[in-house]
Amino acid sequence: MDIFERYKYEHQFRVGWCLICNQGWQVIMKTADGTLAVCCEECMSAWPSPEDINNPAKATFDEFGLEGMPTYQETLEQGWDKFLTTEN
C-alpha cells in the first residue's frame, strides 16, 4: 500500500478531534478480541465508544488492547458509521 492509500485508509475512520491533547484525530480502532474502540492517533487516549469522545473524564490510556483498523463493514455492523466525520 503506497503512502496515499495508507493515509486515505487511516483517515476514513475519524470521529472527532481529540479534546485531551488537541493535536490528533480520534479514530475507530479494532481490539484484539474484535470489538471496536476509539483512540487518539497522537496521545493514545482511548474511549470505549464514540458517544464518549467529547467527555475527557471518560478517556483512558488503557488502549483496550488495540490492534489495528476495522473494516468499514465492522463499523456498519456496530452502528458506528454514523459517528464518522469527513472534517479535515
N, CA, C and O of each residue as an XYZ file, in Angstrom:
352
protein
N       0.853     -1.174      0.000
C       0.000      0.000      0.000
C       0.899      1.237      0.000
O       1.779      1.372      0.850
N       0.670      2.147     -0.968
C       1.513      3.335     -1.008
C       1.048      4.350      0.043
O       0.006      4.167      0.673
N       1.820      5.403      0.224
C       1.572      6.364      1.300
C       0.199      7.049      1.164
O      -0.442      7.347      2.172
N      -0.250      7.298     -0.067
C      -1.542      7.956     -0.262
C      -2.701      7.023      0.077
O      -3.691      7.451      0.671
N      -2.583      5.761     -0.296
C      -3.610      4.784      0.051
C      -3.664      4.584      1.561
O      -4.747      4.475      2.137
N      -2.506      4.536      2.200
C      -2.454      4.356      3.654
C      -3.093      5.547      4.368
O      -3.837      5.362      5.331
N      -2.809      6.770      3.904
C      -3.400      7.969      4.506
C      -4.918      7.918      4.392
O      -5.625      8.164      5.369
N      -5.416      7.602      3.208
C      -6.870      7.530      2.997
C      -7.488      6.468      3.893
O      -8.531      6.704      4.503
N      -6.859      5.305      3.981
C      -7.377      4.213      4.807
C      -7.411      4.612      6.276
O      -8.423      4.415      6.948
N      -6.317      5.168      6.778
C      -6.234      5.501      8.192
C      -7.178      6.633      8.574
O      -7.629      6.687      9.718
N      -7.486      7.524      7.663
C      -8.305      8.679      7.990
C      -9.782      8.505      7.684
O     -10.575      9.409      7.946
N     -10.164      7.368      7.140
C     -11.585      7.168      6.878
C     -12.356      6.806      8.143
O     -13.586      6.765      8.110
N     -11.685      6.549      9.236
C     -12.355      6.170     10.476
C     -12.288      7.265     11.541
O     -12.394      6.976     12.732
N     -12.114      8.511     11.124
C     -12.092      9.639     12.059
C     -13.491      9.876     12.641
O     -14.498      9.800     11.936
N     -13.522     10.164     13.945
C     -14.801     10.502     14.576
C     -14.771     11.865     15.250
O     -15.826     12.398     15.596
N     -13.598     12.440     15.445
C     -13.516     13.762     16.057
C     -12.087     14.180     16.331
O     -11.147     13.412     16.127
N     -11.939     15.414     16.797
C     -10.650     15.971     17.165
C     -10.459     15.756     18.655
O     -11.386     15.995     19.429
N      -9.299     15.318     19.075
C      -9.042     14.975     20.473
C      -9.076     16.208     21.379
O      -8.339     17.170     21.166
N      -9.937     16.160     22.382
C     -10.039     17.239     23.355
C      -8.984     17.116     24.462
O      -8.795     18.050     25.242
N      -8.313     15.997     24.533
C      -7.275     15.784     25.548
C      -5.988     16.497     25.143
O      -5.454     17.299     25.908
N      -5.488     16.204     23.936
C      -4.207     16.777     23.510
C      -4.360     17.919     22.506
O      -3.441     18.720     22.333
N      -5.502     17.995     21.854
C      -5.758     18.996     20.824
C      -4.705     18.947     19.706
O      -4.347     19.972     19.126
N      -4.217     17.729     19.419
C      -3.190     17.563     18.389
C      -3.470     16.415     17.429
O      -2.758     16.256     16.438
N      -4.489     15.617     17.702
C      -4.714     14.452     16.858
C      -6.177     14.111     16.684
O      -7.045     14.610     17.401
N      -6.429     13.252     15.718
C      -7.777     12.785     15.440
C      -8.109     11.581     16.306
O      -7.248     10.753     16.603
N      -9.351     11.500     16.699
C      -9.874     10.313     17.369
C     -10.354      9.392     16.252
O     -11.165      9.796     15.418
N      -9.863      8.173     16.235
C     -10.203      7.235     15.174
C     -10.718      5.927     15.754
O     -10.326      5.516     16.845
N     -11.600      5.284     15.007
C     -12.109      3.982     15.416
C     -11.028      2.949     15.156
O     -10.442      2.898     14.075
N     -10.777      2.128     16.163
C      -9.775      1.065     16.066
C     -10.428     -0.254     16.456
O     -11.510     -0.273     17.042
N      -9.768     -1.345     16.130
C     -10.248     -2.673     16.486
C      -9.347     -3.253     17.569
O      -8.125     -3.108     17.521
N      -9.968     -3.913     18.547
C      -9.218     -4.521     19.642
C      -8.847     -5.968     19.305
O      -9.288     -6.519     18.297
N      -8.048     -6.553     20.151
C      -7.592     -7.930     19.945
C      -8.765     -8.911     19.886
O      -8.701     -9.913     19.174
N      -9.838     -8.623     20.634
C     -10.977     -9.546     20.628
C     -12.020     -9.195     19.569
O     -13.092     -9.800     19.532
N     -11.713     -8.215     18.702
C     -12.599     -7.876     17.594
C     -13.613     -6.785     17.874
O     -14.359     -6.395     16.976
N     -13.657     -6.281     19.106
C     -14.572     -5.180     19.390
C     -13.936     -3.873     18.927
O     -12.744     -3.826     18.622
N     -14.730     -2.828     18.880
C     -14.237     -1.531     18.444
C     -14.084     -0.593     19.625
O     -14.781     -0.727     20.631
N     -13.171      0.355     19.499
C     -12.939      1.404     20.489
C     -12.446      2.620     19.720
O     -12.163      2.534     18.525
N     -12.345      3.747     20.406
C     -11.858      4.973     19.783
C     -10.539      5.351     20.447
O     -10.393      5.242     21.664
N      -9.580      5.795     19.639
C      -8.265      6.148     20.162
C      -7.751      7.389     19.456
O      -7.953      7.547     18.252
N      -7.079      8.284     20.202
C      -6.424      9.438     19.593
C      -5.133      8.970     18.934
O      -4.349      8.235     19.534
N      -4.922      9.401     17.700
C      -3.730      8.989     16.970
C      -2.456      9.647     17.489
O      -1.358      9.213     17.141
N      -2.579     10.679     18.307
C      -1.412     11.376     18.851
C      -1.094     10.969     20.282
O      -0.019     10.433     20.549
N      -2.027     11.220     21.211
C      -1.739     10.994     22.636
C      -2.155      9.614     23.122
O      -1.879      9.245     24.264
N      -2.820      8.850     22.254
C      -3.255      7.490     22.560
C      -4.309      7.415     23.662
O      -4.501      6.355     24.257
N      -4.995      8.527     23.943
C      -6.158      8.452     24.823
C      -7.167      7.549     24.141
O      -7.241      7.512     22.913
N      -7.943      6.824     24.924
C      -8.900      5.882     24.347
C     -10.252      6.003     25.031
O     -10.349      6.353     26.207
N     -11.291      5.704     24.264
C     -12.664      5.725     24.750
C     -13.347      4.445     24.307
O     -13.055      3.932     23.226
N     -14.258      3.917     25.127
C     -14.939      2.677     24.757
C     -15.973      2.854     23.651
O     -16.385      1.876     23.027
N     -16.397      4.099     23.403
C     -17.438      4.344     22.411
C     -17.304      5.749     21.837
O     -16.833      6.654     22.525
N     -17.715      5.944     20.580
C     -17.707      7.292     20.008
C     -18.651      8.244     20.751
O     -18.481      9.461     20.682
N     -19.628      7.704     21.449
C     -20.548      8.537     22.223
C     -19.842      9.238     23.381
O     -20.359     10.219     23.917
N     -18.676      8.748     23.769
C     -17.942      9.286     24.918
C     -16.820     10.254     24.555
O     -16.196     10.818     25.454
N     -16.546     10.463     23.279
C     -15.335     11.200     22.893
C     -15.316     12.662     23.295
O     -14.243     13.261     23.361
N     -16.455     13.248     23.561
C     -16.492     14.653     23.973
C     -16.464     14.812     25.487
O     -16.647     15.912     26.008
N     -16.237     13.721     26.179
C     -16.158     13.735     27.633
C     -14.756     13.279     28.057
O     -14.503     12.080     28.176
N     -13.839     14.240     28.288
C     -12.469     13.866     28.673
C     -12.405     12.988     29.924
O     -11.450     12.231     30.095
N     -13.400     13.078     30.792
C     -13.415     12.260     32.009
C     -13.575     10.768     31.692
O     -13.227      9.925     32.519
N     -14.087     10.439     30.528
C     -14.266      9.038     30.151
C     -13.072      8.471     29.401
O     -13.067      7.296     29.033
N     -12.059      9.303     29.174
C     -10.862      8.846     28.457
C      -9.981      8.014     29.376
O      -9.953      8.214     30.590
N      -9.271      7.088     28.776
C      -8.323      6.242     29.490
C      -7.063      6.128     28.639
O      -7.085      6.464     27.455
N      -6.007      5.677     29.207
C      -4.800      5.404     28.431
C      -4.580      3.902     28.337
O      -3.488      3.445     27.998
N      -5.620      3.139     28.638
C      -5.601      1.677     28.612
C      -5.416      1.149     27.195
O      -4.761      0.126     27.001
N      -5.978      1.823     26.211
C      -5.945      1.463     24.798
C      -6.725      0.203     24.471
O      -6.767     -0.182     23.302
N      -7.340     -0.456     25.432
C      -8.237     -1.584     25.192
C      -7.624     -2.702     24.351
O      -8.360     -3.461     23.719
N      -6.325     -2.819     24.330
C      -5.680     -3.849     23.518
C      -5.847     -3.601     22.028
O      -6.079     -4.539     21.266
N      -5.732     -2.350     21.606
C      -5.942     -2.003     20.206
C      -4.932     -2.699     19.308
O      -3.740     -2.761     19.608
N      -5.445     -3.225     18.193
C      -4.582     -3.969     17.288
C      -4.508     -3.408     15.884
O      -3.516     -3.630     15.191
N      -5.516     -2.696     15.448
C      -5.480     -2.203     14.082
C      -6.770     -1.524     13.687
O      -7.608     -1.197     14.527
N      -6.911     -1.321     12.398
C      -8.070     -0.639     11.859
C      -9.184     -1.646     11.574
O      -8.918     -2.780     11.173
N     -10.434     -1.224     11.783
C     -11.545     -2.101     11.423
C     -11.818     -2.010      9.921
O     -11.207     -1.202      9.220
N     -12.711     -2.820      9.448
C     -13.213     -2.645      8.090
C     -14.428     -1.735      8.173
O     -15.010     -1.563      9.244
N     -14.805     -1.157      7.052
C     -16.000     -0.320      7.052
C     -17.217     -1.153      7.440
O     -18.116     -0.661      8.121
N     -17.248     -2.407      7.012
C     -18.357     -3.307      7.351
C     -18.478     -3.475      8.866
O     -19.589     -3.510      9.396
N     -17.362     -3.577      9.557
C     -17.399     -3.719     11.019
C     -17.976     -2.469     11.686
O     -18.699     -2.573     12.677
N     -17.660     -1.293     11.150
C     -18.247     -0.072     11.720
C     -19.743     -0.032     11.449
O     -20.507      0.433     12.295
N     -20.174     -0.507     10.291
C     -21.604     -0.574      9.977
C     -22.333     -1.520     10.920
O     -23.397     -1.188     11.443
N     -21.757     -2.700     11.137
C     -22.393     -3.712     11.974
C     -22.609     -3.229     13.408
O     -23.580     -3.625     14.053
N     -21.719     -2.384     13.907
C     -21.852     -1.887     15.279
C     -22.555     -0.532     15.338
O     -22.720      0.032     16.420
N     -22.969     -0.006     14.179
C     -23.678      1.265     14.136
C     -22.787      2.474     14.368
O     -23.280      3.565     14.656
N     -21.484      2.288     14.247
C     -20.552      3.392     14.492
C     -20.326      4.242     13.248
O     -19.678      5.285     13.334
N     -20.833      3.833     12.112
C     -20.670      4.607     10.888
C     -21.295      5.992     11.007
O     -20.849      6.926     10.341
N     -22.316      6.142     11.841
C     -22.982      7.430     11.994
C     -22.102      8.459     12.713
O     -22.406      9.652     12.691
N     -21.015      8.007     13.349
C     -20.103      8.904     14.052
C     -18.942      9.379     13.175
O     -18.213     10.295     13.558
N     -18.765      8.768     12.007
C     -17.637      9.118     11.142
C     -17.747     10.546     10.652
O     -18.841     11.036     10.370
N     -16.597     11.215     10.552
C     -16.571     12.609     10.094
C     -15.696     12.732      8.859
O     -14.773     11.944      8.650
N     -15.996     13.717      8.057
C     -15.182     13.987      6.872
C     -14.407     15.288      7.041
O     -13.853     15.815      6.076
N     -14.367     15.808      8.275
C     -13.590     17.024      8.550
C     -12.132     16.800      8.221
O     -11.630     15.679      8.301
N     -11.449     17.880      7.846
C     -10.002     17.820      7.600
C      -9.252     18.530      8.682
O      -8.022     18.585      8.647
